[in-house]
């Protein structure tokens, strides 16, 4: 495949493959906000109407023929953003067309589809990143920096407690234990319950609802645990307002306490004398004293040997007032794009990548498989040919 990765001074050429809503309201604006790193050159859609609408909205040529798009505009990267059920199919098409790709979540619904994408990328020398942004959000990024610093020692148990659904929630849970840690067994329960009538923000209607709760215990080969909880009304129901992720470590703990998106981080080590918690103070450092773009997250630890741990926003303005002011989720998704750009330019692996995305989906499938088996433990790895969601 054609690879212009050695030219690190110019933006890489990007096509958006698919016309899902995120193509227009998220990926297009994010690419426009990093002109030194990426240039949107074209969009592709299955239908003339949807492709034209997206192309006109983003101000680039539009195509329904992917081969012609590649011949005419020579993209290096394809951002695949399609309807939920088409992720695997269109992701494979983009890789087989010779593009480095950013895939939406989940990487595919069947593990065999994910494997086909990974194998095609290996044949073509393509890089794959997946838009799993939760661990890239600033509050999560500073927590992971603190864990990497060694201040907490070894993390023993990690929880996703309604912080995100499915693969997103599993990924948050896994991040505190380390993406290199190997899960070996899963126990799951999936139950349905009737809820009283209330307003749904996503549907914008008031009515009774049926809730699906998912609960899982993920055992690791070294004895550590991941605990996963989710409810399918967790994003838009006033009955299920709780949102939290947690970790229990050798030298302290961290708890996110939240009502919807309004969350507080409670991170603690042990005070001198060993008889009380010592809480870490997190500071958002802004471009100006009265706001502006996020520059960094700074953790004031109270530890004399490592008093400050810092995470710098990779999209902070180089010149004051001449940069983007993205919110946390936009920073997270932009981080996914940047991971792929860096991988292509440096001929390196993306920081998360297809194998991690596949494992997140495998754990979701295993939780549901265990529930169907009455809560029996499911050993990993799963048979990719037999498992679907």
Beta strands, then each sheet from edge to edge (+ up, - down):
strand 1: 12-17
strand 2: 38-44
strand 3: 61-63
strand 4: 77-80
strand 5: 100-103
strand 6: 128-130
strand 7: 155-161
strand 8: 183-200
strand 9: 205-220
strand 10: 225-231
strand 11: 244-249
strand 12: 252-259
strand 13: 262-270
strand 14: 277-279
strand 15: 281-288
strand 16: 291-300
strand 17: 308-312
strand 18: 378-379
sheet 1: 3+ 2+ 1+ 4+ 5+ 6+
sheet 2: 14+ 13- 12+ 11- 7+ 10+ 9- 8+ 18-
sheet 3: 15+ 16- 17+
end
